[in-house]
């Protein structure tokens, strides 16, 4: 069952806040994420996507989620070392 537009907006804002807190707690700037994307040849996430995500304004497409997953997997590998 799909939520109302207002519910979806609230969920986006909450997810954006959580992502911002995660990014800051890991000392990552938006530029770090963009630089990682370019260095690994990933399709994102890009600066603008991260900004819109954190502001609760991103309407993410499937590719964004795959790029975010790829970034998290790489971060986890480096964290385990």
URMOWO-V202401 format. One record per residue. RES is the residue in three letters. SS is DSSP state (hx for helix, st for strand, lp for the rest). PSI is psi in degrees with one decimal (none if undefined). Layout:
RES:SS:PSI  RES:SS:PSI
This chain:
UNK:lp:125.3  UNK:lp:145.0  UNK:lp:169.4  UNK:lp:163.6  UNK:hx:-38.0  UNK:hx:-40.8  UNK:hx:-44.1  UNK:hx:-42.2  UNK:hx:-43.2  UNK:hx:-40.3  UNK:hx:-41.5  UNK:hx:-42.4  UNK:hx:-41.8  UNK:hx:-41.4  UNK:hx:-40.5  UNK:hx:-42.6  UNK:hx:-42.4  UNK:hx:-42.4  UNK:hx:-43.5  UNK:hx:-45.0  UNK:hx:-41.6  UNK:hx:-46.7  UNK:hx:-46.4  UNK:hx:-38.8  UNK:hx:-20.0  UNK:lp:13.6  UNK:lp:41.0  UNK:lp:131.2  UNK:lp:160.6  UNK:hx:-36.5  UNK:hx:-34.6  UNK:hx:-41.9  UNK:hx:-43.3  UNK:hx:-44.4  UNK:hx:-41.2  UNK:hx:-45.8  UNK:hx:-45.7  UNK:hx:-43.3  UNK:hx:-35.0  UNK:lp:1.5  UNK:lp:28.1  UNK:lp:160.8  UNK:lp:13.6  UNK:lp:-170.6  UNK:lp:145.6  UNK:lp:165.6  UNK:hx:-48.7  UNK:hx:-37.9  UNK:hx:-42.6  UNK:hx:-43.1  UNK:hx:-48.6  UNK:hx:-35.9  UNK:hx:-49.8  UNK:hx:-28.2  UNK:hx:-7.1  UNK:lp:18.2  UNK:lp:0.5  UNK:lp:133.8  UNK:lp:81.4  UNK:lp:140.2  UNK:lp:170.3  UNK:hx:-40.1  UNK:hx:-33.7  UNK:hx:-44.8  UNK:hx:-38.2  UNK:hx:-40.2  UNK:hx:-40.3  UNK:hx:-40.5  UNK:hx:-45.8  UNK:hx:-43.3  UNK:hx:-44.9  UNK:hx:-38.9  UNK:hx:-42.3  UNK:hx:-41.2  UNK:hx:-40.8  UNK:hx:-39.9  UNK:hx:-45.3  UNK:hx:-29.8  UNK:hx:-35.4  UNK:hx:-18.7  UNK:lp:none
